[in-house]
C-alpha cells in the first residue's frame, strides 16, 4: 500500500526512505512516497540503497547496514519521547559523504542527485543554488 503524504496522517507506517536510511539531496525534505510495513521485508531489512550524483554511484548501502535497526531505533527513541502514528524518524547517511572524501567534494548548482531504494523507487532532485537562480 503506497501512501501520499496527505493520506499518511494517523496511520502507522514504515518509512522507506530514499535514505536516508534514507537519504538525501535536501536534508530537510520529506520523501515523496511512504510505504506500509507489508511492502518491505521484515524490519525493512535487505534493501539496497544507491545514491547517484550526475549518474555516478557515490554511495551504495543496504538497510542491513545501519548502527541501529528499525525496531531498536523505535525502542530507543520511545524511551525519550512518545511516538505517534505518522511520525517520521530521520536517520543518518551511508558511508561516502562528500565532505569526508579526500579531497572533499560537494554538490553544486546544476548537479542531479538520485537516491534509489530497491523495490520502492527513485527520488531525483536537481541541485539548485538559490543565489544563482
C-alpha positions in Angstrom: 0.0 0.0 0.0 1.7 3.2 -1.1 0.6 6.4 0.6 0.9 10.0 -0.4 1.9 12.3 2.4 -1.7 13.6 2.9 -3.0 10.0 3.1 -0.5 9.0 5.7 -1.8 11.1 8.6 -2.9 9.0 11.5 -1.6 5.7 10.1 1.2 3.6 11.4 3.8 3.3 8.7 7.3 2.4 8.0 9.4 4.9 6.1 11.2 3.6 3.1 13.5 6.4 2.7 15.2 7.2 -0.4 17.7 7.4 2.5 18.5 8.1 4.1 18.3 5.4 5.6 17.0 7.2 3.6 18.9 9.5 2.0 19.1 13.0 0.8 19.7 15.8 -1.6 17.7 18.2 0.6 18.2 17.1 4.2 15.1 18.9 5.3 12.7 17.4 2.7 10.3 14.5 3.3 10.2 11.5 1.0 7.7 11.6 -1.9 6.4 8.1 -1.1 5.8 6.3 2.2 5.2 2.6 2.2 3.5 0.4 4.7 5.4 -2.3 6.5 3.7 -5.0 4.4 5.5 -3.7 1.3 9.0 -4.3 2.6 10.9 -7.2 4.2 10.5 -7.7 7.9 12.2 -4.8 9.7 12.8 -3.1 6.4 16.0 -5.2 6.0 17.8 -6.3 2.9 17.0 -3.3 0.7 19.8 -1.8 -1.5 20.1 1.9 -1.3 22.1 3.7 -4.0 22.9 7.4 -4.2 24.0 8.8 -7.6 25.4 12.2 -8.4 25.1 13.0 -12.1 24.6 9.3 -12.9 27.6 8.1 -10.9 27.0 5.9 -7.9 28.6 7.7 -4.9 27.0 5.7 -2.1 25.9 2.1 -2.1 24.5 0.6 1.0 21.9 -1.7 2.4 19.2 -1.4 5.0 21.0 -4.2 6.8 23.9 -1.8 7.5 22.8 0.9 10.0 24.1 1.1 13.5 20.5 0.6 14.9 17.9 -1.5 13.1 14.3 0.0 12.8 12.9 -1.9 15.9 15.8 -0.9 18.1 15.7 2.7 16.8 12.0 3.0 17.6 12.5 1.5 21.1 15.4 3.9 21.9 13.5 7.0 20.6 10.4 5.8 22.5 12.4 6.0 25.8 12.8 9.7 25.3 9.6 10.8 23.7 6.1 9.5 22.7 5.9 8.4 19.1 2.5 8.7 17.4 1.2 7.1 14.2 2.6 9.1 11.2 5.7 10.3 13.0 8.8 10.2 10.8 12.2 9.2 12.1 15.1 10.5 10.0 18.4 8.7 10.4 21.9 9.2 9.1 23.5 8.6 5.8 25.6 5.7 4.4 29.4 5.9 4.2 30.7 8.0 1.3 29.6 11.5 2.1 31.3 14.2 0.1 32.9 16.2 2.9 34.7 13.1 4.3 36.3 12.2 0.9 39.9 13.1 0.2 39.8 15.5 -1.4 36.3 16.6 -0.2 33.7 17.4 -2.8 30.3 18.9 -2.6 27.2 19.0 -4.8 26.9 22.2 -6.9 24.4 24.1 -8.9 23.2 22.0 -11.9 24.1 18.6 -10.4 21.4 15.9 -10.2 21.2 13.7 -7.2 19.2 10.4 -7.3 18.5 8.1 -4.4 17.1 4.7 -5.2 15.7 2.1 -2.7 15.4 -1.3 -4.2 11.8 -2.3 -4.9 10.5 1.1 -3.7 11.5 3.7 -6.1 13.8 6.6 -7.2 14.0 10.1 -5.8 15.6 12.6 -8.3 16.4 16.1 -7.3 18.2 18.8 -9.2 20.7 20.8 -7.1 19.9 24.5 -7.3 22.0 27.3 -5.8 19.2 29.7 -4.9 21.7 32.6 -5.1 22.3 31.7 -8.8 18.7 31.1 -9.7 
